[in-house]
């Protein structure tokens, strides 16, 4: 098949690798424009997909929009000239217009990081952790005009460990996405797909993550605080300075809500009578470190207030 791939972040790279190692012709790669970095924003950084695509020697296009303006018109012309059999989309970051969805012979297939119809939207990996789910996975889907509403093709599930972080789950699902894509492509070629309509009544939405969601509120249960740390990286104040929390565990240690309940473990009491134990932190102006290393240079006091 002649395939066009659309993707942007590191999550998409295993899918591109699957395509590169397949017998299919990869006619072009579409990805988001380079982003400015640095204090002055004068350094442009390519997406992970662009970097990988150039290594494979693929032609790369980076339109600002596929829906309006000159970029959209040029992109449509490019795609019509290519006349792909299939477009594969993985975390591209743009909505595809109807004209593109209907262009390829086999339509457009999306690799989505959840067990649809649950967790449609932009941040499914964060939200399964924030909501304390025990299982998630990857679904390949025949794309339609709705937001992640198309027919489901192939699903693969995986359990979520109680202490697994967003970063760890992201990496695992990224690899799984490539596996699901390979299985889906094989089924397309062999005409063995059995599309399944989504039950909209079972759906839920996973909106973009906002910075303020990372602020830890210790009046919540220890499990809720733990899930925020796992899902978006938490932060609080210690001695009036911000400290980021990357990893934690839930403990039965009790204490006054919002205070250090065990100074030797950096445990903080929460609203349900349990504590959350910080296991990896980053004090303001310092590097990320294990809590044991942090406590060698910082003495905590039981009952000390945070936030």
N, C-alpha and C positions, 0 to 999 in steps of 0.2 A: 504493500500500500504506500501511497505518497502521503506523508503526514506533515502537518504543521504543528509545532509545539508552542504553547503559551504558558509561561510561568515566570516567577521572579525570585523568591527567597531561597534559602538553603534547603527548605523543605522540598522544593520542586526538583532538585538536582538528581536524586536517585531515579526519578521517572525519566528524566532526560538521558541518564546513563542506560536505562533499560532500552530506550529507543535507539541509542547509539550502538548498542551491542546486538540489536535485532537485524533482521534482513530487510526491514522497511527503509524506504527512502525518506530522509528527513529534509524536506524542501526548504524550510525556514524556521527560525525561532523568533517569537515575539516576547518581549519582556519590558518591564517598566524603565523609564528614562533613568540615567545615572543621577544619583542624589548628591548634593553638595555636603561636604563634611568639613570639620575643622572650625576653629573659632571665627574665622572670617568667611567660611563657606566657599573658599576659592579652590577647594579640592573636590573633584567629581569622582564618586565611587560607583562602579558598576554593580549591578545585581549579581548574586551568586550564579544565577542561570546564564547571564551574559558571559561571565568569566568561563564557565564550563563549556558553553556553546562555541566560543571562539577557540578553545583548546581542541574541540572536535572538528573545527573548521567549518562550522555552519554559518550561513548568512543570518545576521541578527538585525531585527527591526525594533525600534523603541518609540512608538507613537505616544504622544501625550494623551490622546483619546481615540477610541474606536467608534465613538458615537457622534461626534460633531467636529467641524472644522476641517482644515486642509489635511491634517494627519489622518483623519477618519477616511476621507476620500482616497488618499494615497494608499492607505492600508487595504481598502476594499479592492482597489485596482490590482495591487500586488497579489492578494489572495485569489482574485479571479484569474489572473495570469497563471498562477501556480496550479489552480484547479485541484485542490487536495481531495483525496478520498476520505480523509478524517482529520479533524483538529482535536488535539489532546490538550486539556487545560488543567493546570495544577497550581493553585494559589497565584494566579496571574495578577490579580489586584485591579482588574477592570471588568465591567459588565459588557458582554458581547451583545450587539444588536441583532435583531431577528434576521437581517440580511446575511450576516456571517453564520449564524446558527444553521441556516438552511442551505448554505453553500456546498459543504462537502457531501459526497455520496453517502457516507455513513454518519453524517451529522457531526456534532461536537460531543466529546466525552470528557467529563470532569472527574478528577480524583479528589474526593472530599474527606477530610480528617474527622469523620464521626460515623456513627451507625445511624444513617438516615432512616426515618425522617427526623430523628432527634438532632438537635444542635445544628440547625441550618445557620448560615451567616458567617461572619468574618473571623470569629475567635473560638472555634469549637474546642480546641485543645485546652485553652485556659478554663473555659466554663465547665467542662466535665470535672475538672479538679476542684474548682470553686464550689461546685454543687455536690461534691463528695461522691461522685459516681464510682462504682467498682469496676466498670467495664466500658470500653470504647472500641474504636476500630477505624477502618477505612472503607468507604463505599465508592464504587465507580458508578457514574450516573449519566444517562443520556440527557444532555442539557436542553432546557426549555427557557422560555422568557421569564419565568418566575425565579425567585431567589432559592436556588438549591431544591427545586420542586420537581425536577424531571424524574423519569422512570429509573429505578435502581437496577443495576446490572450485576455486579459482583460485590459481595461483602466479606470482610475478614475482621474478626473480633479479637480483642486481647484484654486480659485483666489489668487493672490499675493497682499498683502496690500502694499501701496506706501512706507511705512516706515519699512516693515518687513525685518528682517536681515536673513543672512544665517543660523545662529544658530536656529532661530525660525522656519524657513521653513524646515530645516533639521529634527527637532523634529516632525513636523506635517507630513511630507512625510514618515518618518520612521514608524509612526503608520499606515498611509495609505497603506504602503507596506504590512503590516500584513493583512490588510483588503482585498487587492487585491490578496494576496496569498491564503487566505481562499476561496475566490470566485473562484479562478482558480482551486484549488484542488477539490472543489465540482464539477466543470464542467468536470474535467478529469474523476472523478469517475462516473459521470452521462452520460459521452460521449456526452456532449452538447457544447463543444468548437467549435468556428467558426474562425479558424486562418485567419488572414488578412495579406497579403504581404505588406511590407513597400514600399512606394514610395521614391526611393533614391533621386529623384529630390527635395524633400522637406526636406532632411536631413541637419543637420549641426553638427559640431564637437565641443565637449567641452573638451579641453586639460587640463592637470594638471595645477594647480595654481602655479605661481612662486612668490617668496617673493617680487621681485621688483614691482609687480603689485599693491602693497599696498601704494606706494609712491603717495601722493596727488599732482596733477598738477592743480593749481587754474586758469590756462588759459582756462581750459575746462569749459563747462557749469556747473551750480550748480547741475543739475540733474545727469550729468555724475559723478561728484565728490561724490554726495550722493549715487549713485549706487555702486561705489567702496567701500565706507565705509560699506554699507549694505552687499556687496557680498564677501569681503575678509578682512575687517577691515583695515582702512586707517591709515597712519601716516604722520606727518609733523614735522617741527622743530619750536620750540618756545623758544626764548632766547638761541638759539644754542643747545637746548636739544630736544631729540625725545619725541613726545607725540602721543600716539595711540588714534584713534578715533573709537569708537564702534557703536555709534548711532548718527543720524543727521536728519535734516529736511531741506527742501528747502524753502527759503524765498524771498520775493520781495525786501528786503533791498539792496540798491546799495552802491557802494564804489569803491575804487581803487583796481584793481585785485590783489589778494594775500595778502590783508591787512584786519585787523579787521574792520568790517563795523558797528558793534554794540558791544561795550565793555561789556554791561550788559547781553547780550545773548550769547556771544562768537560766533558771526556771522562773516564769512569770505567771502569777495567778490570774485566772480568768473568771468570768461571771458564773460559771456552772460549778465552781468549787474544785475544778481541776486546774492544771497548769500546762503551759506550752513551754517546752525546753528548746532554747535556741542552740543549734549545733553548728551552724556556719553563718558568719556575720561579716559586715564591712563597716567599721567605724568611719565617721566623716573624715575625709582627707587621708585615709589609709587603704591598704589593699584588702581584698576579700581573704578571709582566713577561717580556720576551724576555731570553734569557741574555746577549746583548750588553750590554743595559742593566744587568743584574746585575753583570757583570764590570767595568763602569766604576767601581763603588763597592766591589768586593770583589776583592782579589788572592788568587789561588789559587797553591799551590805544587805542582809535580809530585811525586808520591809521597805527597801528603797523604791521610790516611785518612778514609773516610766511614763512617757507621753507628755 
